[in-house]
């Protein structure tokens, strides 16, 4: 069952805006991150949930999407996520952000896998205006946003394909189907 989730879980960049992600659903996802392994069990993160129309309209323009697809405007107009989870760290209490970067990935994967299990989709966004996100969400000065995860009901077709000629860059075809090339297992195990 877990491998099926990994096969299904892809970064989603087109959402059904009619589906509103609830605070309860977001809390359920964060609860999985809370239970995930953590370096020395420090658990340095806090999570800012964004799901109201007002906050969504402030956060969405501060995020950058799909740099690997130049020339495309993603998400398309009217197809934005209906929630975000911003993973944050209290730098005063837990020190430099760099110390826990691997933990950010672990927590983000836990959130995204739970979203997938719930029939939702997500996209981890590292390209965002940290200062402006900090300010529009009214975060305390010592709380640093580390990663933004878009959440919503996916509205795109995404397929895994094999890497050809060493090209791992994702792409879309003429029907807007999103392809994600993956290296063969025999190429990565030695």
C-alpha beads as a LAMMPS data file, in Angstrom:
LAMMPS data file: protein, C-alpha beads

190 atoms
189 bonds

1 atom types
1 bond types

-500.0 500.0 xlo xhi
-500.0 500.0 ylo yhi
-500.0 500.0 zlo zhi

Masses

1 110.0

Atoms # bond

1 1 1 0.000 0.000 0.000
2 1 1 2.805 2.462 0.802
3 1 1 4.503 1.869 -2.558
4 1 1 1.167 2.542 -4.283
5 1 1 1.037 5.903 -2.517
6 1 1 4.569 6.700 -3.699
7 1 1 3.530 5.854 -7.259
8 1 1 0.456 8.078 -6.969
9 1 1 2.034 10.992 -5.077
10 1 1 3.365 13.561 -7.556
11 1 1 3.849 17.297 -7.299
12 1 1 0.564 18.787 -8.460
13 1 1 0.388 22.187 -10.101
14 1 1 -3.274 22.350 -11.180
15 1 1 -6.120 22.184 -8.652
16 1 1 -9.905 22.107 -8.492
17 1 1 -10.724 25.356 -6.696
18 1 1 -14.248 24.113 -5.917
19 1 1 -12.797 21.766 -3.315
20 1 1 -11.997 23.709 -0.144
21 1 1 -9.438 22.027 2.098
22 1 1 -10.559 22.266 5.716
23 1 1 -8.550 23.186 8.775
24 1 1 -9.265 19.691 10.124
25 1 1 -7.759 18.064 7.018
26 1 1 -4.669 20.265 7.302
27 1 1 -4.304 19.421 11.006
28 1 1 -4.519 15.722 10.145
29 1 1 -1.619 16.169 7.689
30 1 1 0.445 18.114 10.216
31 1 1 -0.230 15.410 12.789
32 1 1 1.587 12.958 10.493
33 1 1 4.552 15.354 10.339
34 1 1 4.463 15.594 14.138
35 1 1 4.790 11.812 14.355
36 1 1 7.627 11.587 11.805
37 1 1 11.224 10.903 12.853
38 1 1 13.238 13.973 13.888
39 1 1 16.954 14.582 14.413
40 1 1 17.694 13.845 18.075
41 1 1 13.887 14.064 18.495
42 1 1 14.224 17.867 18.755
43 1 1 11.019 18.533 16.745
44 1 1 11.893 22.148 15.886
45 1 1 9.001 22.974 13.559
46 1 1 5.689 24.735 13.811
47 1 1 3.174 24.931 11.007
48 1 1 1.183 27.892 9.713
49 1 1 -2.046 26.779 8.059
50 1 1 -3.362 28.932 5.209
51 1 1 -6.880 28.166 3.975
52 1 1 -9.040 31.290 4.111
53 1 1 -9.657 33.073 0.798
54 1 1 -8.049 36.236 2.180
55 1 1 -4.794 34.554 3.173
56 1 1 -4.700 32.394 0.034
57 1 1 -4.858 35.552 -2.092
58 1 1 -1.864 36.940 -0.174
59 1 1 0.300 33.789 -0.247
60 1 1 -0.299 32.472 -3.786
61 1 1 1.418 35.398 -5.607
62 1 1 4.508 34.992 -3.391
63 1 1 5.178 31.436 -4.599
64 1 1 7.142 30.322 -7.663
65 1 1 6.007 27.228 -9.555
66 1 1 7.553 24.746 -12.016
67 1 1 10.843 26.374 -12.949
68 1 1 11.445 23.274 -15.080
69 1 1 8.589 24.319 -17.376
70 1 1 9.691 27.761 -18.583
71 1 1 7.041 29.815 -20.302
72 1 1 4.140 28.096 -18.535
73 1 1 1.998 29.938 -16.005
74 1 1 1.359 27.444 -13.231
75 1 1 -0.979 27.040 -11.616
76 1 1 -3.261 28.285 -14.403
77 1 1 -5.828 30.975 -13.633
78 1 1 -8.713 29.459 -11.652
79 1 1 -6.716 26.309 -10.800
80 1 1 -4.841 27.347 -7.644
81 1 1 -4.490 25.267 -4.469
82 1 1 -7.070 25.919 -1.778
83 1 1 -4.635 25.614 1.110
84 1 1 -0.995 25.927 2.047
85 1 1 0.990 24.544 4.949
86 1 1 4.036 26.650 5.763
87 1 1 6.699 24.748 7.680
88 1 1 8.407 27.174 10.066
89 1 1 11.181 27.056 12.640
90 1 1 11.651 29.133 15.774
91 1 1 15.278 30.188 15.259
92 1 1 15.516 31.703 18.737
93 1 1 14.652 28.434 20.444
94 1 1 16.186 25.958 17.968
95 1 1 19.078 27.817 16.346
96 1 1 20.131 28.023 12.695
97 1 1 17.725 26.733 10.060
98 1 1 20.445 24.743 8.291
99 1 1 20.693 22.351 11.233
100 1 1 17.289 20.790 10.511
101 1 1 16.957 20.950 6.730
102 1 1 16.749 17.153 6.415
103 1 1 13.905 17.205 8.917
104 1 1 12.040 19.682 6.705
105 1 1 12.066 17.100 3.920
106 1 1 10.913 14.322 6.227
107 1 1 7.992 16.405 7.541
108 1 1 7.064 17.653 4.066
109 1 1 6.953 14.103 2.736
110 1 1 4.793 13.004 5.678
111 1 1 2.361 15.845 4.936
112 1 1 2.245 15.190 1.225
113 1 1 1.853 11.417 1.617
114 1 1 -1.036 11.923 4.038
115 1 1 -2.653 14.365 1.613
116 1 1 -2.315 11.758 -1.140
117 1 1 -3.842 9.095 1.088
118 1 1 -6.775 11.465 1.713
119 1 1 -7.355 11.840 -2.043
120 1 1 -5.711 15.263 -2.182
121 1 1 -2.546 16.481 -3.854
122 1 1 0.311 18.762 -2.939
123 1 1 3.403 20.515 -4.180
124 1 1 6.459 21.366 -2.106
125 1 1 7.500 24.909 -2.983
126 1 1 10.990 26.083 -2.136
127 1 1 10.726 29.121 -4.395
128 1 1 8.860 31.718 -2.373
129 1 1 9.475 35.210 -1.027
130 1 1 10.452 34.374 2.545
131 1 1 10.327 37.917 3.886
132 1 1 6.946 38.694 2.349
133 1 1 5.430 35.342 3.380
134 1 1 6.731 36.035 6.890
135 1 1 5.120 39.461 6.893
136 1 1 1.730 38.668 5.292
137 1 1 1.227 35.768 7.707
138 1 1 2.176 37.923 10.693
139 1 1 4.855 35.529 11.930
140 1 1 6.937 36.488 14.953
141 1 1 10.398 37.809 14.085
142 1 1 12.086 34.627 15.337
143 1 1 9.832 32.330 13.250
144 1 1 11.362 31.546 9.864
145 1 1 9.297 30.039 7.012
146 1 1 11.319 27.145 5.556
147 1 1 9.019 25.493 3.019
148 1 1 5.558 26.092 1.576
149 1 1 3.390 23.106 0.665
150 1 1 0.424 23.719 -1.622
151 1 1 -2.556 21.451 -0.896
152 1 1 -5.768 20.870 -2.800
153 1 1 -7.803 18.533 -4.942
154 1 1 -5.581 17.725 -7.900
155 1 1 -6.952 18.523 -11.342
156 1 1 -4.291 17.236 -13.705
157 1 1 -3.044 13.959 -15.074
158 1 1 0.459 13.014 -14.035
159 1 1 2.402 9.963 -15.159
160 1 1 5.714 8.436 -14.191
161 1 1 7.897 7.521 -17.147
162 1 1 11.415 6.126 -17.542
163 1 1 14.410 8.406 -17.988
164 1 1 15.595 8.489 -21.608
165 1 1 19.055 9.687 -22.631
166 1 1 19.752 10.832 -19.067
167 1 1 16.972 13.471 -19.154
168 1 1 15.240 13.717 -15.775
169 1 1 13.454 17.020 -16.387
170 1 1 9.675 16.733 -16.120
171 1 1 7.571 17.836 -19.082
172 1 1 4.027 18.199 -20.397
173 1 1 2.694 16.914 -23.683
174 1 1 0.292 18.602 -26.106
175 1 1 -2.652 17.321 -24.001
176 1 1 -1.164 18.914 -20.858
177 1 1 -0.387 15.507 -19.323
178 1 1 2.501 15.954 -16.885
179 1 1 5.324 13.386 -17.165
180 1 1 7.876 12.728 -14.440
181 1 1 10.897 10.697 -15.632
182 1 1 12.368 8.382 -12.991
183 1 1 15.732 6.644 -13.173
184 1 1 15.676 2.856 -13.347
185 1 1 16.320 0.971 -10.118
186 1 1 19.236 -0.812 -11.813
187 1 1 20.840 2.601 -12.481
188 1 1 20.838 3.705 -8.857
189 1 1 21.663 0.531 -6.910
190 1 1 25.281 -0.627 -6.902

Bonds

1 1 1 2
2 1 2 3
3 1 3 4
4 1 4 5
5 1 5 6
6 1 6 7
7 1 7 8
8 1 8 9
9 1 9 10
10 1 10 11
11 1 11 12
12 1 12 13
13 1 13 14
14 1 14 15
15 1 15 16
16 1 16 17
17 1 17 18
18 1 18 19
19 1 19 20
20 1 20 21
21 1 21 22
22 1 22 23
23 1 23 24
24 1 24 25
25 1 25 26
26 1 26 27
27 1 27 28
28 1 28 29
29 1 29 30
30 1 30 31
31 1 31 32
32 1 32 33
33 1 33 34
34 1 34 35
35 1 35 36
36 1 36 37
37 1 37 38
38 1 38 39
39 1 39 40
40 1 40 41
41 1 41 42
42 1 42 43
43 1 43 44
44 1 44 45
45 1 45 46
46 1 46 47
47 1 47 48
48 1 48 49
49 1 49 50
50 1 50 51
51 1 51 52
52 1 52 53
53 1 53 54
54 1 54 55
55 1 55 56
56 1 56 57
57 1 57 58
58 1 58 59
59 1 59 60
60 1 60 61
61 1 61 62
62 1 62 63
63 1 63 64
64 1 64 65
65 1 65 66
66 1 66 67
67 1 67 68
68 1 68 69
69 1 69 70
70 1 70 71
71 1 71 72
72 1 72 73
73 1 73 74
74 1 74 75
75 1 75 76
76 1 76 77
77 1 77 78
78 1 78 79
79 1 79 80
80 1 80 81
81 1 81 82
82 1 82 83
83 1 83 84
84 1 84 85
85 1 85 86
86 1 86 87
87 1 87 88
88 1 88 89
89 1 89 90
90 1 90 91
91 1 91 92
92 1 92 93
93 1 93 94
94 1 94 95
95 1 95 96
96 1 96 97
97 1 97 98
98 1 98 99
99 1 99 100
100 1 100 101
101 1 101 102
102 1 102 103
103 1 103 104
104 1 104 105
105 1 105 106
106 1 106 107
107 1 107 108
108 1 108 109
109 1 109 110
110 1 110 111
111 1 111 112
112 1 112 113
113 1 113 114
114 1 114 115
115 1 115 116
116 1 116 117
117 1 117 118
118 1 118 119
119 1 119 120
120 1 120 121
121 1 121 122
122 1 122 123
123 1 123 124
124 1 124 125
125 1 125 126
126 1 126 127
127 1 127 128
128 1 128 129
129 1 129 130
130 1 130 131
131 1 131 132
132 1 132 133
133 1 133 134
134 1 134 135
135 1 135 136
136 1 136 137
137 1 137 138
138 1 138 139
139 1 139 140
140 1 140 141
141 1 141 142
142 1 142 143
143 1 143 144
144 1 144 145
145 1 145 146
146 1 146 147
147 1 147 148
148 1 148 149
149 1 149 150
150 1 150 151
151 1 151 152
152 1 152 153
153 1 153 154
154 1 154 155
155 1 155 156
156 1 156 157
157 1 157 158
158 1 158 159
159 1 159 160
160 1 160 161
161 1 161 162
162 1 162 163
163 1 163 164
164 1 164 165
165 1 165 166
166 1 166 167
167 1 167 168
168 1 168 169
169 1 169 170
170 1 170 171
171 1 171 172
172 1 172 173
173 1 173 174
174 1 174 175
175 1 175 176
176 1 176 177
177 1 177 178
178 1 178 179
179 1 179 180
180 1 180 181
181 1 181 182
182 1 182 183
183 1 183 184
184 1 184 185
185 1 185 186
186 1 186 187
187 1 187 188
188 1 188 189
189 1 189 190
